[in-house]
């Protein structure tokens, strides 16, 4: 087998694996994805990589305030 054919075969195998993984991710339940997200978050905190960005928190608070004002205006109308 020539090197070019070997490389094409190798690449095709990885492309097939990628398709299978994409299908698995697409068909994963919400519960599974939620558990995976929580696991990743726990890992980040456990490794000490989680840092709170004060600017980000200000933006989140602004959005929360805008959302609350919007909801209150809709309830009055």
VEXDREN-2710 file (C-alpha; in Angstrom, 1 decimal):
% VEXDREN-2710
k/r/px/py/pz
1/UNK/0.0/0.0/0.0
2/UNK/1.3/3.4/-0.9
3/UNK/1.8/6.2/1.5
4/UNK/-0.9/8.3/-0.2
5/UNK/-3.4/5.5/0.1
6/UNK/-2.5/4.9/3.7
7/UNK/-3.0/8.6/4.5
8/UNK/-6.4/8.7/2.7
9/UNK/-7.5/5.6/4.6
10/UNK/-6.3/7.1/7.9
11/UNK/-8.1/10.4/7.2
12/UNK/-11.3/8.6/6.1
13/UNK/-11.4/6.7/9.4
14/UNK/-11.1/9.9/11.4
15/UNK/-13.8/11.6/9.3
16/UNK/-16.1/8.6/9.9
17/UNK/-15.4/8.8/13.6
18/UNK/-16.2/12.6/13.5
19/UNK/-19.6/11.9/11.9
20/UNK/-20.5/9.3/14.6
21/UNK/-19.5/11.7/17.4
22/UNK/-21.5/14.5/15.8
23/UNK/-24.5/12.3/15.7
24/UNK/-24.1/11.2/19.3
25/UNK/-23.8/14.9/20.4
26/UNK/-26.9/15.8/18.4
27/UNK/-28.9/12.9/19.8
28/UNK/-27.7/13.4/23.4
29/UNK/-30.4/14.0/26.0
30/UNK/-30.7/17.4/27.7
31/UNK/-30.0/15.6/31.0
32/UNK/-26.7/14.1/29.7
33/UNK/-25.6/17.5/28.3
34/UNK/-26.4/19.2/31.6
35/UNK/-24.4/16.6/33.5
36/UNK/-21.4/17.1/31.2
37/UNK/-21.6/20.8/31.6
38/UNK/-21.7/20.5/35.3
39/UNK/-18.8/18.1/35.3
40/UNK/-16.7/20.5/33.1
41/UNK/-17.6/23.4/35.5
42/UNK/-16.6/21.3/38.5
43/UNK/-13.3/20.4/36.9
44/UNK/-12.5/24.0/36.1
45/UNK/-13.3/25.1/39.7
46/UNK/-11.3/22.1/41.1
47/UNK/-8.3/23.0/39.1
48/UNK/-8.5/26.6/40.3
49/UNK/-9.1/28.0/36.8
50/UNK/-12.4/29.6/37.6
51/UNK/-12.0/33.4/38.0
52/UNK/-14.7/35.9/38.3
53/UNK/-14.4/38.8/35.9
54/UNK/-15.8/41.9/37.6
55/UNK/-16.5/43.5/34.2
56/UNK/-18.5/40.5/33.2
57/UNK/-20.5/40.6/36.3
58/UNK/-21.4/44.2/35.7
59/UNK/-22.7/43.3/32.2
60/UNK/-24.7/40.4/33.6
61/UNK/-26.2/42.7/36.3
62/UNK/-27.1/45.3/33.6
63/UNK/-28.9/42.6/31.5
64/UNK/-30.7/41.3/34.6
65/UNK/-31.9/44.9/35.4
66/UNK/-33.0/45.5/31.8
67/UNK/-34.9/42.1/31.8
68/UNK/-36.6/43.0/35.0
69/UNK/-37.7/46.4/33.7
70/UNK/-39.0/44.9/30.5
71/UNK/-41.0/42.3/32.4
72/UNK/-42.4/44.9/34.8
73/UNK/-43.4/47.1/31.8
74/UNK/-45.2/44.2/30.1
75/UNK/-47.1/43.4/33.3
76/UNK/-48.3/47.0/33.6
77/UNK/-49.5/47.1/30.0
END
